[in-house]
């Protein structure tokens, strides 16, 4: 047995429509075909507000800054694991904390030091490594000490935690110089 609504619609179209009504029905059919092609066989086009809410839920955005921060954090962790698969979970966690503030603390607090420009920070890391490995010229060390006093301690305290972790791993021999340079480059880019 046929759907009564369909029977009534067909009766109206076939027996009672004038030319203008037929045009309206034809436009409605075209629109309905488009909606079915775009949204599937649902009774009406989806409500944009509900559609946005569904999409937000799928991407874990949840319409809030916390959800967005969490999505970015998850993306960052995946990217770090792809680009630097040898990093430990602790290092990945520290990088993520340094790069994506939790919203309650500032980025400056997270890095445990003043906002140091990237090129200056890179130079400081280079000097610290050179000194720690005994590669630094005595004259350069003396000049730094005259200017700053115990500069290695001051540098160490000003380094963000992620830089400290990488330096520690490198200086203890847990990662080689090539790995260190790749990882420190990645860490510096995100500062």
N, C-alpha and C positions, 0 to 999 in steps of 0.2 A: 504494500500500500504506500502511496506517495505521501511525502510531507505536505500537510495541509497548507502551510505558508507558501510552499512552492506552487501548489495548485492554484492558490488565490492569486499569486503574482503572475503566473502564466495566463490565467483567465483575464486579468486586468490588461496585460500586454496584448494578448491576441484579440480580445473582444471589445475593449473599451478605450484604448489609447488613441489620442489624436497624434498628429505629426510632432507637435512640441513635446508631448509626453514620451514619445518614442525616442526623441533626441536625448531627453533626460535619462531615460532608462539605459540607452546605449552608453552615455557618459558614465553612468553608475557601474555598468558592467566593465568598462575599460578600467575604471579606478579600482574596482574589486580585483580584477585580474592582476593589476600592478601590485596591490597589497598582498595578494597571495604569493606572487613571485618574490616579493621582498621579505615578507614576514611569515610565510607559511600559511597553512589553512586554519587561521584563527578568525573568530567572528568579526573583529574590527582591528584596525591598526593599533599597535600598542600605545599606551599612554607614555608620552616622552619622560615624564617624571619617574614612572615605574621602571622604564627601560634604563634610565640613568642610574637608578638605585641598583638594579640588577647588575649592570656593568661594573659599577663601583664595588659591589660585593665580590664579583669575580676577580677583580684586580686588588682586592684587599685594601681599597682606599677608604671605604666606609664613610666617605664624606667628611673626614676629619684630618687635621694635620698629623695626628699620631699615626693614623693608618697610612697616610702618604709617607711619613718618615720611615715606617716599618717596611713599606714596599721598596723604598729607595735603599734601605739598609740590606734587604734581602738581595736586591740586584747587585749592590756593591760587593757583597760576600761572594756571590756567584762569579762576578768579574774578576775579583782577586784570585779566587781558586783557579780560574782559567788562565790568567796571566802569570801567576806565580804559584804553581801547584806545590812547590816545596815549602811554602810557609807553614808554620805550625798553626793550630787552631788559636792558640794564645796570641800569636802575632796578627792573625787575621782579625781577631776580636779587637785588639788594640788599634789596628789600622781603622777599622770600622768606627770605633768610638771616637777616634781622633778626627775622622773626616765627616762624621754625621753626628752632630751634637744631639743630646737626648731631649733638648727643648727646655730643660730646667736649668742647665748650666751653659755658660757661654763657651764658644770654641776656644777662647783664650784659656779658660780654666781647664778645659779638656787637654790642651796641649802642654799644660803645666809650665808655661813660660810666656813671655811677651810675644806678640805677633811679629815674628822675624821674617823679613822679605825672603822669598825663595832663593834668590841668588846669593844672598848673604849667608843663609843657612847652609847652602851647598858648600860655600867656601869654608865655613866653620867646621863642617864635617870633614872636609878634605884636610884641613890643618890638624884636627884632632886625631885623625887616622894616621897621618904622617908622623905626628909626634909619638903616638902610641906604639907605632911599629919601628921607631928609631930612625925614620927616614928624613926627619925635619933637620934642616941646617941649624946649627947652634945659634948663628946670628939671628935667624928668624925667631927662634924660641926666646932669645934674650930681648929682642925688640918687643915681642908680645908681652913678656913679663914686665918690662919697663912701663909699657903703656897700660896694662890691665892688672898686673899682679899675678895671682895664681890663675892664669887664663884657662888651663884645662878644667879646673873645678867650675869656673864660671860658665864655660861652654857647656859642660855636662849638665849643670842645673838649668840652663836655658833651652836645652834640646827637648823637643816633644817626646813623650814616652815611647812612641813607635820608633823614633830615631835611636833612642837609648837601647831598646831591645835589639835592633839590628846591629848596632855597634858592639854590643855585648856578645852576640852570637859570632860576629866576624872576628873580634879580638880573641875570643876563646877557641877559635878554629872550628866552630860548628858549621860555618858556611865558608866557601872559598871566596876569593876576591871578586871573581866574575859574578857569582850569585849576589854577593853583597852590593856590587855596583848596580845590578838590575833592580834589586829590591829597594835600595836607598833612592834610586832614581824615581821609582814609582811612589815611594813615600814623599819625596820632595815635591813631586808634581801635585800632590794632593794637599800640600800645605798652603 
